[in-house]
Amino acid sequence: MQLLDFMKREGLDDEQMAARINKGLPASERCTAKAVNNWKYRQREPDAAKMQRIHDVSTGEVSLSDWAQEPAA
């Protein structure tokens, strides 16, 4: 599942998704809502640690392999 689709289904905005990703992380490892926006619209790709974190907070619904797939048209 793409990040955008997950966020839509869960009713999350960029700030809320960033908060989920950042929960329990030290300040130096946190992401911004702008970063989440870039990731969900595939303008940028998160680093491996953030991909894993997104996988974890989405309970595996946004998998690591989803980042390699082109979004559905």
DRENFI-797351 format. One line per 10 residues: number of its first residue (from 0); for each residue x, y, z of N, C-alpha, C. Coordinates in steps of 0.1 Angstrom, whole numbers. Layout:
NUM) X Y Z X Y Z X Y Z ~ ...
***
This chain:
0) 9 -12 0 0 0 0 9 12 0 ~ 5 22 -8 13 34 -8 10 43 4 ~ 20 51 8 18 59 20 6 68 19 ~ 4 74 7 -8 83 5 -21 76 7 ~ -22 63 2 -34 55 4 -36 52 19 ~ -26 48 25 -27 45 40 -32 58 47 ~ -26 69 45 -30 81 52 -44 85 49 ~ -48 84 37 -62 87 33 -72 78 41 ~ -69 65 41 -78 55 47 -79 58 62 ~ -67 61 68 -67 64 83 -72 78 86
10) -74 87 76 -78 100 79 -67 109 85 ~ -54 106 81 -43 113 87 -38 124 78 ~ -35 136 84 -28 146 76 -13 145 78 ~ -6 153 72 9 152 73 14 153 87 ~ 9 163 94 13 165 108 10 152 117 ~ -1 147 115 -5 135 123 4 123 120 ~ 7 121 107 15 110 103 29 112 108 ~ 34 124 107 48 127 112 48 124 127 ~ 38 128 135 37 125 149 38 110 152 ~ 31 102 144 31 88 145 46 82 143
20) 52 87 132 65 83 129 75 87 140 ~ 73 99 145 83 105 155 81 100 169 ~ 70 94 172 67 89 186 79 81 191 ~ 85 85 202 95 78 208 109 80 202 ~ 110 87 192 123 90 186 130 102 192 ~ 144 101 192 151 113 197 149 125 186 ~ 150 137 191 148 148 182 156 148 169 ~ 168 143 170 177 142 159 173 133 148 ~ 163 124 151 159 114 141 144 116 137 ~ 138 127 141 124 130 138 123 135 124
30) 111 134 118 108 140 105 98 151 106 ~ 97 158 96 87 170 96 75 166 87 ~ 64 174 89 52 172 81 56 174 66 ~ 65 183 63 69 186 49 76 173 44 ~ 84 167 51 90 154 47 79 144 43 ~ 70 142 52 59 133 50 51 136 37 ~ 49 149 35 42 154 23 50 150 10 ~ 63 152 11 72 148 0 72 133 -3 ~ 72 125 8 71 110 7 58 106 1 ~ 47 111 6 34 106 1 32 109 -13
40) 37 120 -18 35 124 -32 47 119 -41 ~ 56 111 -35 67 105 -42 77 115 -48 ~ 78 127 -42 87 137 -46 101 134 -40 ~ 102 127 -29 114 123 -23 111 109 -17 ~ 122 102 -14 120 89 -8 127 89 6 ~ 120 84 16 126 84 29 138 75 30 ~ 147 77 39 159 69 41 154 55 46 ~ 163 46 47 159 32 51 153 31 65 ~ 159 39 74 154 39 88 139 45 88 ~ 136 55 80 123 60 80 113 51 73
50) 118 44 62 109 34 56 105 23 66 ~ 115 19 74 112 9 84 102 14 94 ~ 104 26 98 95 32 108 81 33 103 ~ 80 37 90 66 38 84 60 24 83 ~ 68 15 80 63 1 80 58 -3 94 ~ 66 0 104 62 -3 118 49 4 122 ~ 48 17 120 36 25 124 24 22 116 ~ 26 16 104 14 12 96 11 -2 98 ~ 17 -9 108 16 -23 110 18 -31 98 ~ 28 -27 90 31 -35 78 23 -32 66
60) 13 -23 67 5 -20 55 13 -12 44 ~ 22 -4 49 31 3 39 44 -5 41 ~ 46 -14 32 58 -23 33 70 -17 26 ~ 82 -22 29 94 -17 23 94 -19 8 ~ 88 -29 3 87 -31 -11 78 -21 -18 ~ 68 -15 -11 59 -5 -17 67 7 -22 ~ 78 10 -16 86 22 -21 92 19 -34 ~ 94 7 -38 100 3 -51 90 3 -62 ~ 77 3 -59 66 2 -69 62 16 -73 ~ 58 16 -85 52 29 -90 38 30 -85
70) 33 42 -81 20 43 -76 10 40 -87 ~ -2 35 -84 -12 32 -93 -18 45 -99 ~ -21 45 -112 -26 57 -118 -41 59 -115
***
